[in-house]
Amino acid sequence: MGIHYDYKSTKSAKLMEKQAKREKKLAERKAKRLAKEGFKKDSNKDKDKVLDASKPITLDFLTNPDKE
């Protein structure tokens, strides 16, 4: 019978611990996701360069793409 007596007296504390654990896990996931998205946004800056369709692709461009 001691188990049942103990359950009611500690129920609220256990629920608060569970909720705190759940919120901590969600915050970690959100931080991880935001870090990943930030990294992807930084790496997409190089991909934003689009070739102009009106300009022909020259041998110089193919051999040295950093030159503009």
DOKE-94621 format. One record per atom (N, C-alpha, C): residue number from 1; residue in three letters; atom name; x, y, z. Coordinates in pm, 1 decimal. Layout:
N
(NUM 'ALA' 'CA' (X Y Z)) ...
! end
This chain:
68
(1 'MET' 'N' (81.8 -120.4 0.0)) (1 'MET' 'CA' (0.0 0.0 0.0)) (1 'MET' 'C' (85.5 126.0 0.0)) (2 'GLY' 'N' (208.5 117.0 35.7)) (2 'GLY' 'CA' (294.9 232.8 39.1)) (2 'GLY' 'C' (314.8 292.4 -99.3)) (3 'ILE' 'N' (310.5 209.4 -201.9)) (3 'ILE' 'CA' (330.1 257.7 -339.1)) (3 'ILE' 'C' (218.2 353.9 -377.9)) (4 'HIS' 'N' (93.9 317.4 -347.5)) (4 'HIS' 'CA' (-19.8 401.1 -384.8)) (4 'HIS' 'C' (-18.5 532.7 -307.4)) (5 'TYR' 'N' (20.0 528.1 -183.1)) (5 'TYR' 'CA' (26.9 648.3 -101.3)) (5 'TYR' 'C' (134.6 742.2 -156.7)) (6 'ASP' 'N' (244.9 686.1 -196.0)) (6 'ASP' 'CA' (356.4 763.7 -248.4)) (6 'ASP' 'C' (323.8 821.0 -385.8)) (7 'TYR' 'N' (246.0 752.1 -465.5)) (7 'TYR' 'CA' (215.8 795.5 -601.7)) (7 'TYR' 'C' (146.7 930.3 -603.2)) (8 'LYS' 'N' (42.0 944.9 -522.3)) (8 'LYS' 'CA' (-33.4 1070.4 -521.9)) (8 'LYS' 'C' (49.1 1186.4 -468.2)) (9 'SER' 'N' (133.6 1158.9 -373.5)) (9 'SER' 'CA' (209.6 1268.6 -313.1)) (9 'SER' 'C' (322.1 1317.0 -404.1)) (10 'THR' 'N' (370.6 1234.7 -493.7)) (10 'THR' 'CA' (480.9 1274.6 -582.2)) (10 'THR' 'C' (436.8 1293.5 -727.2)) (11 'LYS' 'N' (308.1 1280.2 -753.7)) (11 'LYS' 'CA' (258.0 1288.5 -890.9)) (11 'LYS' 'C' (288.9 1424.5 -954.6)) (12 'SER' 'N' (262.4 1531.9 -883.3)) (12 'SER' 'CA' (283.8 1664.8 -941.4)) (12 'SER' 'C' (432.2 1691.0 -967.2)) (13 'ALA' 'N' (519.5 1646.4 -879.2)) (13 'ALA' 'CA' (663.2 1666.3 -898.3)) (13 'ALA' 'C' (712.5 1588.7 -1020.3)) (14 'LYS' 'N' (664.1 1466.8 -1036.2)) (14 'LYS' 'CA' (703.8 1385.5 -1151.8)) (14 'LYS' 'C' (653.5 1447.5 -1281.4)) (15 'LEU' 'N' (532.3 1500.3 -1281.5)) (15 'LEU' 'CA' (478.3 1564.5 -1401.2)) (15 'LEU' 'C' (559.4 1688.8 -1438.8)) (16 'MET' 'N' (599.5 1766.1 -1338.6)) (16 'MET' 'CA' (680.4 1885.1 -1366.0)) (16 'MET' 'C' (816.8 1845.7 -1421.5)) (17 'GLU' 'N' (876.1 1739.0 -1369.2)) (17 'GLU' 'CA' (1004.6 1691.2 -1420.4)) (17 'GLU' 'C' (992.2 1646.1 -1565.0)) (18 'LYS' 'N' (885.6 1573.3 -1595.3)) (18 'LYS' 'CA' (862.6 1527.4 -1732.9)) (18 'LYS' 'C' (846.5 1646.5 -1827.3)) (19 'GLN' 'N' (769.9 1745.4 -1785.0)) (19 'GLN' 'CA' (747.4 1861.3 -1870.7)) (19 'GLN' 'C' (877.8 1937.6 -1892.4)) (20 'ALA' 'N' (957.6 1952.8 -1788.2)) (20 'ALA' 'CA' (1085.3 2022.9 -1802.1)) (20 'ALA' 'C' (1177.8 1947.2 -1896.6)) (21 'LYS' 'N' (1178.7 1815.3 -1885.4)) (21 'LYS' 'CA' (1261.5 1732.4 -1972.9)) (21 'LYS' 'C' (1216.1 1746.2 -2118.2)) (22 'ARG' 'N' (1084.9 1745.2 -2138.2)) (22 'ARG' 'CA' (1028.7 1757.8 -2273.3)) (22 'ARG' 'C' (1064.0 1894.4 -2333.7)) (23 'GLU' 'N' (1049.5 2001.4 -2254.3)) (23 'GLU' 'CA' (1081.4 2134.7 -2303.9)) (23 'GLU' 'C' (1230.7 2149.0 -2335.2)) (24 'LYS' 'N' (1314.9 2087.6 -2253.3)) (24 'LYS' 'CA' (1459.3 2092.5 -2276.6)) (24 'LYS' 'C' (1493.7 2022.9 -2407.9)) (25 'LYS' 'N' (1432.4 1907.6 -2431.2)) (25 'LYS' 'CA' (1458.4 1833.0 -2553.9)) (25 'LYS' 'C' (1411.3 1911.1 -2675.9)) (26 'LEU' 'N' (1294.6 1974.2 -2666.7)) (26 'LEU' 'CA' (1243.6 2053.6 -2778.6)) (26 'LEU' 'C' (1333.5 2174.0 -2806.4)) (27 'ALA' 'N' (1383.6 2236.7 -2700.7)) (27 'ALA' 'CA' (1473.3 2351.1 -2718.9)) (27 'ALA' 'C' (1603.1 2307.4 -2785.9)) (28 'GLU' 'N' (1655.6 2191.0 -2748.0)) (28 'GLU' 'CA' (1777.7 2139.6 -2811.2)) (28 'GLU' 'C' (1754.9 2110.8 -2959.0)) (29 'ARG' 'N' (1641.5 2049.8 -2991.1)) (29 'ARG' 'CA' (1609.3 2021.0 -3131.0)) (29 'ARG' 'C' (1596.2 2149.5 -3211.9)) (30 'LYS' 'N' (1529.8 2250.9 -3153.2)) (30 'LYS' 'CA' (1511.3 2377.4 -3222.7)) (30 'LYS' 'C' (1645.6 2445.3 -3247.4)) (31 'ALA' 'N' (1731.8 2443.3 -3146.3)) (31 'ALA' 'CA' (1864.0 2504.3 -3161.6)) (31 'ALA' 'C' (1945.1 2432.5 -3269.1)) (32 'LYS' 'N' (1936.3 2301.0 -3270.7)) (32 'LYS' 'CA' (2008.8 2222.0 -3370.6)) (32 'LYS' 'C' (1957.1 2253.6 -3510.9)) (33 'ARG' 'N' (1824.9 2262.0 -3523.8)) (33 'ARG' 'CA' (1764.7 2290.9 -3654.4)) (33 'ARG' 'C' (1803.2 2430.8 -3701.9)) (34 'LEU' 'N' (1799.6 2528.5 -3611.9)) (34 'LEU' 'CA' (1836.9 2664.4 -3649.6)) (34 'LEU' 'C' (1983.8 2673.1 -3689.0)) (35 'ALA' 'N' (2068.0 2598.6 -3619.5)) (35 'ALA' 'CA' (2210.1 2597.5 -3654.1)) (35 'ALA' 'C' (2230.4 2538.0 -3792.7)) (36 'LYS' 'N' (2156.7 2432.4 -3821.6)) (36 'LYS' 'CA' (2166.5 2368.1 -3952.5)) (36 'LYS' 'C' (2118.1 2462.2 -4062.9)) (37 'GLU' 'N' (2005.5 2529.3 -4039.6)) (37 'GLU' 'CA' (1951.2 2620.2 -4140.1)) (37 'GLU' 'C' (2045.2 2737.4 -4163.5)) (38 'GLY' 'N' (2106.3 2786.9 -4057.9)) (38 'GLY' 'CA' (2201.7 2896.2 -4071.7)) (38 'GLY' 'C' (2320.5 2853.9 -4154.3)) (39 'PHE' 'N' (2367.1 2733.0 -4133.2)) (39 'PHE' 'CA' (2479.8 2679.9 -4209.7)) (39 'PHE' 'C' (2441.5 2665.1 -4356.3)) (40 'LYS' 'N' (2323.1 2618.3 -4383.3)) (40 'LYS' 'CA' (2278.6 2602.1 -4521.7)) (40 'LYS' 'C' (2263.8 2737.6 -4590.2)) (41 'LYS' 'N' (2214.1 2837.4 -4518.6)) (41 'LYS' 'CA' (2197.3 2969.5 -4578.7)) (41 'LYS' 'C' (2332.3 3029.2 -4616.1)) (42 'ASP' 'N' (2434.3 3008.5 -4531.9)) (42 'ASP' 'CA' (2566.6 3059.9 -4562.8)) (42 'ASP' 'C' (2627.0 2990.7 -4684.2)) (43 'SER' 'N' (2603.8 2860.3 -4696.3)) (43 'SER' 'CA' (2662.0 2786.4 -4808.0)) (43 'SER' 'C' (2587.6 2813.9 -4938.8)) (44 'ASN' 'N' (2465.6 2863.9 -4932.1)) (44 'ASN' 'CA' (2388.6 2892.7 -5052.7)) (44 'ASN' 'C' (2430.8 3022.9 -5119.1)) (45 'LYS' 'N' (2513.0 3103.4 -5054.5)) (45 'LYS' 'CA' (2555.7 3229.6 -5114.4)) (45 'LYS' 'C' (2633.5 3205.6 -5243.0)) (46 'ASP' 'N' (2714.4 3100.3 -5246.0)) (46 'ASP' 'CA' (2792.0 3069.6 -5365.3)) (46 'ASP' 'C' (2703.4 3016.3 -5477.6)) (47 'LYS' 'N' (2595.6 2952.7 -5442.9)) (47 'LYS' 'CA' (2507.5 2894.1 -5543.1)) (47 'LYS' 'C' (2414.2 2996.5 -5605.1)) (48 'ASP' 'N' (2407.1 3116.5 -5549.8)) (48 'ASP' 'CA' (2318.5 3218.7 -5601.9)) (48 'ASP' 'C' (2368.0 3276.3 -5734.5)) (49 'LYS' 'N' (2494.8 3256.1 -5766.4)) (49 'LYS' 'CA' (2549.3 3305.9 -5892.3)) (49 'LYS' 'C' (2490.5 3225.4 -6008.3)) (50 'VAL' 'N' (2420.3 3293.4 -6094.1)) (50 'VAL' 'CA' (2355.7 3228.3 -6207.8)) (50 'VAL' 'C' (2421.8 3279.4 -6334.7)) (51 'LEU' 'N' (2444.0 3190.3 -6427.2)) (51 'LEU' 'CA' (2504.8 3228.2 -6554.9)) (51 'LEU' 'C' (2403.9 3307.2 -6637.9)) (52 'ASP' 'N' (2455.2 3406.4 -6705.4)) (52 'ASP' 'CA' (2372.0 3487.0 -6793.1)) (52 'ASP' 'C' (2354.1 3411.0 -6924.8)) (53 'ALA' 'N' (2231.0 3388.3 -6962.3)) (53 'ALA' 'CA' (2201.6 3310.5 -7082.2)) (53 'ALA' 'C' (2242.5 3384.3 -7209.4)) (54 'SER' 'N' (2251.3 3516.5 -7203.9)) (54 'SER' 'CA' (2286.2 3590.9 -7324.7)) (54 'SER' 'C' (2436.1 3588.3 -7353.3)) (55 'LYS' 'N' (2518.6 3557.4 -7253.9)) (55 'LYS' 'CA' (2663.6 3551.9 -7274.2)) (55 'LYS' 'C' (2705.9 3410.8 -7312.2)) (56 'PRO' 'N' (2795.3 3398.1 -7408.2)) (56 'PRO' 'CA' (2844.6 3264.7 -7444.5)) (56 'PRO' 'C' (2944.7 3214.0 -7339.3)) (57 'ILE' 'N' (2950.8 3083.8 -7323.5)) (57 'ILE' 'CA' (3047.0 3023.3 -7231.8)) (57 'ILE' 'C' (3178.8 3009.0 -7306.1)) (58 'THR' 'N' (3281.0 3073.9 -7252.7)) (58 'THR' 'CA' (3410.8 3073.3 -7320.0)) (58 'THR' 'C' (3504.0 2975.2 -7252.2)) (59 'LEU' 'N' (3613.7 2943.9 -7320.5)) (59 'LEU' 'CA' (3715.1 2855.4 -7264.7)) (59 'LEU' 'C' (3777.3 2918.7 -7140.6)) (60 'ASP' 'N' (3795.2 3050.1 -7143.7)) (60 'ASP' 'CA' (3852.3 3119.9 -7028.6)) (60 'ASP' 'C' (3762.5 3104.4 -6905.3)) (61 'PHE' 'N' (3632.8 3112.8 -6924.1)) (61 'PHE' 'CA' (3539.4 3095.8 -6811.9)) (61 'PHE' 'C' (3545.2 2953.9 -6757.5)) (62 'LEU' 'N' (3553.4 2856.2 -6844.9)) (62 'LEU' 'CA' (3557.3 2717.2 -6801.3)) (62 'LEU' 'C' (3684.1 2683.5 -6724.6)) (63 'THR' 'N' (3795.8 2740.7 -6766.2)) (63 'THR' 'CA' (3922.8 2709.0 -6701.4)) (63 'THR' 'C' (3946.7 2791.9 -6576.6)) (64 'ASN' 'N' (3888.0 2911.5 -6568.3)) (64 'ASN' 'CA' (3907.1 2998.4 -6451.7)) (64 'ASN' 'C' (3770.7 3057.9 -6412.6)) (65 'PRO' 'N' (3685.1 2984.4 -6341.8)) (65 'PRO' 'CA' (3551.6 3032.8 -6311.2)) (65 'PRO' 'C' (3548.7 3146.1 -6207.0)) (66 'ASP' 'N' (3658.8 3165.5 -6131.5)) (66 'ASP' 'CA' (3661.6 3273.0 -6031.6)) (66 'ASP' 'C' (3677.5 3409.5 -6095.7)) (67 'LYS' 'N' (3731.6 3413.0 -6213.7)) (67 'LYS' 'CA' (3751.5 3539.4 -6284.1)) (67 'LYS' 'C' (3617.2 3586.3 -6340.4)) (68 'GLU' 'N' (3588.4 3716.3 -6319.0)) (68 'GLU' 'CA' (3461.3 3767.9 -6369.1)) (68 'GLU' 'C' (3481.5 3866.6 -6480.1)) 
! end
